Amino acid sequence: MELVLVTLGSLPTGRHRALLDMLETHGLACGGKGAPTELLSLSPSADARPIPMRIPDPDRALLRGQLGVMPDLRVALALGVTAHLALLEACGMPLHRVPFRPGRMITLPDGLILADNPHPLQPRALATLRPLLLRIATVLGRTVPDHPLPGDVPLPAVTA
């Protein structure tokens, strides 16, 4: 796996299908044998109230373990603030060191590229995900369409 998407909770069928279609369009197919992308859904804590929500210990351990067994992992896409914080924690980074910034890609000290996007349940999240997926596909050397996709916008430079 070169790319892992991390999100909080499961997605409704329509949003999940739209996300999978978008990944496929950008050469980042998810699921199935040999797919370069994996989607990890974390469970919110039952007692979590404010955002960001707390991730239960078993899910934190699962995420840390999953990242450890992905030797080809190059990019982690956090879908939402809680996923962003969970990824930082799994990578051993102080949570305050890298603030959540939708649309940003940043290289962590261990070489993993962390990309941030709003959670797919937010109204415009899938539209804002298009340019970010295009940048991720480029970083991973995927062939992407020459023509802009509906909803694509000019891409800002990657920040380090």
C-alpha positions in Angstrom: 0.0 0.0 0.0 1.3 3.4 -1.0 -1.7 5.4 0.3 -3.8 5.0 3.4 -7.0 7.0 4.0 -8.0 7.3 7.6 -11.5 8.5 8.6 -13.7 8.4 11.7 -16.6 6.0 11.6 -18.2 4.5 8.5 -19.5 6.5 5.6 -23.0 6.4 4.2 -23.2 4.3 1.0 -23.5 7.2 -1.4 -20.5 9.1 0.1 -18.4 5.8 0.3 -19.2 5.0 -3.4 -18.3 8.6 -4.5 -15.0 8.4 -2.6 -14.1 5.0 -4.2 -15.0 6.4 -7.6 -12.8 9.4 -7.1 -9.9 7.2 -6.0 -10.3 5.0 -9.1 -10.5 8.0 -11.4 -7.1 9.3 -10.0 -5.4 5.9 -10.4 -5.7 5.2 -6.6 -8.1 2.3 -6.6 -9.1 1.2 -3.1 -9.7 -2.4 -1.9 -9.1 -5.6 -3.8 -5.9 -7.5 -4.4 -3.0 -5.3 -5.5 -4.8 -2.0 -4.9 -2.4 0.8 -3.9 -4.9 2.3 -1.4 -6.4 1.2 1.9 -9.3 2.8 3.8 -9.2 2.6 7.6 -12.2 3.6 9.6 -11.7 4.4 13.2 -14.4 4.2 15.8 -15.2 7.3 17.9 -15.2 6.9 21.6 -18.8 6.5 23.1 -18.1 9.2 25.6 -16.5 11.6 23.1 -18.3 14.9 22.9 -16.2 17.8 21.6 -14.3 17.7 18.3 -11.7 16.3 17.9 -13.2 13.1 19.3 -11.1 10.7 21.2 -10.1 7.4 19.5 -10.4 4.3 21.6 -7.1 2.6 22.6 -7.8 -0.5 20.4 -8.2 1.6 17.3 -5.1 3.7 18.1 -3.1 0.5 18.4 -4.7 -0.8 15.2 -3.7 2.3 13.3 -0.2 2.2 14.7 0.1 -1.5 13.8 -1.3 -1.0 10.3 1.1 1.8 9.5 4.0 -0.4 10.8 3.1 -3.2 8.3 2.9 -1.0 5.2 6.5 -0.9 4.1 5.6 0.9 0.8 3.4 3.5 2.5 4.2 7.0 1.2 1.1 9.1 1.8 -1.5 9.1 4.6 -4.7 11.0 3.8 -6.5 12.2 7.0 -10.2 12.7 6.3 -11.1 15.0 9.2 -9.4 16.5 12.2 -9.7 13.4 14.4 -8.1 11.3 11.7 -5.3 13.9 11.4 -4.6 13.7 15.1 -4.8 9.9 15.2 -2.2 9.7 12.4 0.1 12.2 14.1 -0.1 10.2 17.3 0.5 6.9 15.4 3.6 8.4 13.9 4.9 9.6 17.3 4.5 13.3 16.5 3.3 15.9 19.1 -0.3 16.8 18.2 0.4 20.5 18.3 3.3 20.3 15.9 1.3 19.9 12.7 -2.0 21.7 12.7 -4.9 20.4 10.5 -5.0 22.4 7.2 -7.4 21.1 4.6 -5.8 20.7 1.2 -2.2 20.7 2.6 0.4 18.0 2.1 3.4 17.9 4.5 6.3 15.6 4.9 6.7 14.2 8.4 10.2 13.6 9.8 9.9 9.9 9.0 9.3 10.7 5.3 5.5 9.9 5.4 3.5 12.6 3.5 0.4 13.6 5.5 -2.4 15.1 3.5 -5.5 16.7 5.1 -9.1 17.0 3.9 -12.4 17.6 5.7 -14.4 14.5 6.7 -16.5 13.2 3.7 -19.7 13.9 5.6 -19.1 17.6 5.4 -21.0 19.1 2.4 -18.1 20.2 0.2 -15.5 17.7 1.3 -15.7 15.5 -1.8 -15.3 18.5 -4.1 -12.3 19.8 -2.1 -10.8 16.3 -2.2 -10.5 16.3 -6.0 -7.4 18.6 -6.3 -5.8 16.9 -3.3 -6.2 13.5 -4.9 -4.7 14.8 -8.1 -1.6 16.0 -6.2 -1.4 12.7 -4.3 -1.6 10.8 -7.6 1.2 12.9 -9.0 3.4 12.3 -6.0 2.7 8.5 -6.3 3.5 8.6 -10.1 0.0 7.7 -11.2 -1.4 8.5 -14.6 -4.2 11.0 -14.3 -6.5 12.5 -16.9 -5.1 15.3 -19.0 -8.4 17.2 -18.8 -9.7 18.7 -15.6 -12.3 16.7 -13.8 -15.6 18.4 -12.8 -15.0 20.4 -9.7 -11.2 20.6 -10.1 -9.5 23.9 -9.2 -6.0 25.1 -9.8 -3.6 23.3 -7.5 -1.5 25.2 -4.9 2.1 24.2 -4.3 2.9 21.4 -1.9 4.1 22.8 1.4 6.9 21.0 3.3 
